[in-house]
């Protein structure tokens, strides 16, 4: 079974700040067992969908 999480990152006009925010987001999710699955982007937002395997209880 899979679990999904969507994250919307608001982009700024400062490339370095956006790179740092994206790096922090990816590192944080990776430590939690999440892997990026899908991405979409427009002029102001980057939307990332993460997934991880969930072991069913019972």
Order of alpha helices (4+ residues) and beta strands (2+ residues): beta-alpha-beta-beta
